[in-house]
Amino acid sequence: MASFETTSTPSFAGRIRDTFTVFAAQVADWNEKRLTRKALEQLTDRELEDIGMSRADIPRYR
């Protein structure tokens, strides 16, 4: 009985789509972190302390 290989390398269009998908996910992740930093920067020192953070912790959300 003969067997056939059913896996193949992705087409050029498939690789472009995959690259775009990864890029879009990275942009979405960057934007979410940016919005989080922006929201944290608007909190008072007391509010940051309430959630166990300080101003020095905000840049860690990169």
N, C-alpha and C positions, 0 to 999 in steps of 0.2 A: 504494500500500500504506500502510495506517495504522500508526502506531507509538504505543505507550502508555508513559507514564512509570511505571516499576516501583518507583521509590523513594518512600518516604513518610516523614512525620515520625513519630517514635516515639510510641507511645500514652502516656497518663498513667502507666499501670502500668509501661511500659518505662522511662520517665524515673525513676520511683521506684526501680526495680530497679537502674538504672545509678548513681543517687546512692548507694544503699546499698552497691553493689559498691565504689565509690570510697572511701566512708567506711570500709568493712571493711578495705580494702587499707591505708589510712592508719593505722588502729588497729594492724594487724599490723606495719607498718613501725615505728611508734612503740614497740611492745612489744619488737621485736627489738633496736632501738637501746638501749632501757632495760636489757635483759638483758645486752647487750654492755658497757655502762658499768658495770653491777653486777659483772660478771666481771672487768673491768679494775681496778676499785677494790679487788678482793680480792688482786691481785697485789702482790708486794713491789716496791720500787724497782728492785732488781737484775733481777727478772723483766721488768719493763717496759723496762728498758735493753736486755735481751737481744733484745727484739722492736722496738727502735728507738723507744721511746716514753718519755715522762715523765708525771708526774701532771698536768701542765698540758695535756697532749694529750687527756685523757679527756673533758672537757666538749665537745670538738668532735664527739663522736658524738651529735648531737642530731637 
